[in-house]
Amino acid sequence: MSKVGQLERITQNRVVKLFQQLGYSYLGNWDTRANNRNIEPDLLSKWLQQQGASKTLIDKTLRELDKAATLGEGQNLYDANKAVYRLLRYGVKVKEGAGEQNQTIWLIDWKQPENNHFAIAQEVTIKGENKKRPDIVLYVNGIALGILELKRSSIAIGEGIRQNLDNQKKDFIRPFFTTLQLIMAGNDTQGLQYGTIETPEKYYLQWKETADNSLDSHLGLLCNKARFLEIIHDFIVFDSGIKKTCRHNQYFGIQAAQQHIQRREGGIIWHTQGSGKTLVMVWLAKWIRENVTNTRVLIVSDRTELDEQIEKVFKGVEEDIYRTVSGANLFVTLNEPIPLTEFC
């Protein structure tokens, strides 16, 4: 092995130990392991069995997940990834047999992070049109949800980002990315940057929470079990062909707002231009509707063009929204008995 390879392997081995400290199981070096997949059926079946699912329901759940994760002829990565995400977030609807009622089989226990099986494998060789070998893959209950490319200190983090983007091309291992939620790259000089599928290099994000910007610190903050699942569950949107996740300021702003809402208090989230206020509205409105009983969300803006922008984003992420046409229409709508997400 060259000295360059040795330096990257030292970083990689240290990161593997860090994930073990975070409570991830180590699945091993999968360089020569056959048939590595983004859905490891043995691991997922074992976890589902521990949750009390029958063999029939497990088999049907695996088929539904495999179907969603398979890139069909002419299908793009965005649509397949979106189909998988729906199953991850809302569960798989299956039934024991004809005439039976549907049951929801959860692929992830979102409410109890520690009830899931978190694991990593390194040097995961994937066969595609051209074989590739991601440095580290993060699995939850046998489903690949995160991927990490590591570079030595003297190589810019952009190299790892571009490697992730190349891997998502048809010529390489695009089908492996149908389940992936966070795509990451890092080194010891620039720390960690992250995005989602098909995120252009210039839009990769950096998690800013402490003064310590080291790779290990960033991984510990972003990939600890509870936050990793929270970001996937509450801070992912599919916005008209573009999959997006949150910046650190959006995450902490919404967390603070959630606490105020639970105390029935008001507050202000201050935004600069271009800081993502519309997505904050989407994520916060979605959280309110899912976690606060019998609530409505009313969004008031001061410009028609902003109205149109907000409406477009909400509809782009498939959130029901009704745009009132006048003050009188607003009052009539608010008196309707059916809860709506509204703005005027």
N, C-alpha and C positions, 0 to 999 in steps of 0.2 A: 504493500500500500504506500502511495506517495505521502510526503509530508503534508501536502494540502489535504489529502483525504484523511490523514490522521487527525489534523486539527478539527475538521468538521465532525469526525466521529467522536472526538472528546466532548464537543458541545452537545452532540446528539445523545451520548450516553448520560451526560449530566441532566439533560432535559427529561430523559426517561426516568431517572431517579426522582426528579421533581414531581412528575406526574404520580409516581408511586406514593410520594409523601402527601399528595392531594387525595389519595385513596383510590387511584386507578389501579386495576390489576394489570400485570404485564403479560401479554399474550405471547411475546417472543419476537425474534427476528424472522420475518416472513419472506426473506429474500428468495429462498428456494422452495417455499411451501406451495403446493399446487392449488389451483382454483381459488385464489383469494378473491373475495367478493365484497361489495358494499353492504350486503345483507348476509350475515353468517347464520344460516338456519339452525345449526346446533345450539349456538349461544342463545338465540332468540327463543327457540322452542323450550329450552331449559328454563328460561326466565318466565315465560308464559305459563308453563306447568307449575312453577312455584307460586304463581298468582291464582291458581285454581282452575285454569282453563282446561277443558277436555281435549283429548287428542284430535277429535273431529273439528273442534273450533280452531285449534292451533293450526291444523293443516289448511283449513279454509282461509285463515288469517294470512298465513304465509303466501298462499296463492294470490290473494288480493294485493298484498304488498309487492310481490314479485311482478304482478301485472302492471301496477302503477309505476314501478321503478324501471321497467323495460322500455328502452327507446324504440318505438315502432318506426316503420318505414316513413320517412318524411317528418317525424315528430321532432320538435326541438327540445333542448335541454330545459329551458324555462318551464314548459308545460309539464314535462315529466316530473321535474323537481316540485312543482306546485301540487301535482296530484299526490306525490309522496307526503308532502308537508301536511296536506289535509288529513291524511290517515294518521300521521304522527300526532297532530294537535287535537283532532276530534275523535280518534279511535276508528276501528274497523268494524263495520256492521255486518255480522254474519249470523247464521242460524244453524242449529244442530241438524235439522232435516226439514223436508217439505212439510208445510203446515205449522212449523214452529215459529215463534216470535223471534225477531232480530235481537241479538245481543251485541253490546258494544265491547269489543276487546281492545283494551288500551295497550299500545306498544311501549308507552313510557308512563311511569307514575309521576305526573307533573307535581302533585301535591307533596309527595314525600321523596325528595331527591335521593336520600340514602337507601331507598327501597329498590333502586335501579342498579344494574351491573355496569359500572364504568370500567373501561379497559383501553389500553393502547397496544399497538403493534408497530414495530419499526421496519424500515426497508420493505414495505409492502409491495411486492411485485404484482403488477396488474397486466394481464394480457389484453391488448386491444389491437387496432390496426398496426400500431407499433407498441412494444412493451415499454412500460414506465414503472418507476419505483419511488413512490412518495416516501419521504423520510419518516413521518409519523402520522398514523391515522387514529382518531379517537372514536371508539365505539361505545354506544349506550345500548345495552341489551342486544348486542350483536349487530346493531345498525350503525354504519359509518356516518357520523354527524359532523366531524371536524377533521381537517387535514392541515398539516404543518410542514412547510419546507424550511430547512435551516441552512444558513450559509456561514462561512467563517467570517471573522471580523473584518477582513480586508476586502470582502466582496459585498457590494451594496445590496440592501434588502430588496431593491427592485428586481434583482436577478431571480430571487425566490418567487416574487409575485409573478414575473413573466413566465417562470416555469409552471406555476399553477395555471396560468391562463393557457399556455401551450397544451397542458395535460387535458384541458377541457375541449380541445379541438377534435373534430371528427377523426383526424389522422392519428390520434393518440388514444386516450382512455376516457372519452366523454361519458360513456354509460356509467362509469364508476361514480360520477358526480350527481347522479339523480337523487341520492339520499342526503347529500352533504349540505350543511347549513352554514357553518363558519369555515372560511378558507383563510389560512394564516401563513405568514412568512416572517422570519426573524433572523437576527444575528446579535452578537454581543456588543456591537457598537451603536446600533440604531434601535434595539429593542424589538418590539413586535408590531406588526400591522395586520389588519384583518379586513375581510369583505365577505361577500357571498358569491354564489355562482355568477360567472361572467362579469364581475365588477371590474371596470377598467382600472389600470394601475393608478391613475391620478386620483381615484376615489377611494382607494384603500385608506382605512382609518387607524388612528393610534389611540389607545385607551389612556386617558390622562386623569389619574386619580391621586397620585402621590408624587413627591419629588423624585422618587426612585424610578427611573425610566429603563431599568435593565430588563433584559429578555426574561429572566426568571420571575421578576416582580410582575411584569405584564401578564405572563402566563398564569401566575398564581391568582391574579385578580380576575382575569377573563374566563379561566377554565376551571375554577373551583366548581364543584358539582352544582350547588344551588344556583349560582349566577349563570353558568353555562346553560342550564335548562331554562332559567327565567328569560334570558335573552332570546332563546329559540322560541319559547312559547308566547312571549308578550311583545317582542320587538323585531318581528319579521313581517314584512309586507311584500306582496307581489303587485307592483304598481304599473299596470299597463305595459307589460313586457319587460319590466326591470325589477329584479328582486333587490330589496334594500334591508339593511339593519341599522341599528341606532348608533349614534355617536355617544360619547360618555356624557356630554351635557344634556342630551335628550333623556338618557336613562335616569340620571340623578334628578332632573327636573320633574319627570313623571313620578319617580319614587316619592319625592317631597309632596307633590300634589295628592298622591294616593293617601298619604298620612293625614293631610288636611281634610280630605273628603271624609275619611273614616271618623274624624273628630267633628264633622259637620262645620268646618271652618272654610273661609275663603282664602284667596291669596293671588299672587301675581307671579307668572313665570316671565322673566324679562328676556327678550330675544334680540339679537342683532340681526341685520339683514343677511339672509342666506344661511341662517343657523338651523333651519329645518322646523319652523314653527307649525307648518301644516301637518307634517308627520307626527309631531307631538300631539296635535289635536286628534289625529286618527288613533294613535295608540292609547291616549288617555280616554277618549270616548269609548273605545272598545273595552278597555278595562272596567270602566264605570258600568257599562251595560251588562258585563259578565259577572261583576262582583257586588254590585249594589242593587238590591231588589226594588223593582217598580220605579225605575229612574228614567228620565228623559235627558237628552243632551241638547241644549240650545246654543248655537254659535251665532254671534252677532258680529258683523264686520261693518266697516265704514266706507267700503268702495265696491262698486259693482264688479270690477275686474278681480278683486280678491274673493268676492262671493263665487265667481265662476271658477277660480283656481281651486278653492276649497271643495266645491262640488265635484270638480273633475277628479281630484285626488281621492275623495271618499268613494266615488263610484269606480275609480280605477282599482281600488283594493277590495271591491265588491262589498262595501258597507252600505246598507240602505240609508238613504238620506232624502229628506224632502225640503226643497227650497221654497219658502213662502214668497208670495208675489206682492204682498202689501202688509201694512200693519194690521189691518182688519183680518186678513187671511191668517196672520200669525195667531191672533187671539182665537179664531175659530179652530185652528189646528191644535192649539194647546188644550182646548176643551174636548178634543176627541178622546175617546176612552182607550184607543190603541196606542201603546208607547211607540214613539218614533224618535229617530235622530233628526233634528231639524236645525235649520239656520235661516236667517233672513238677511 
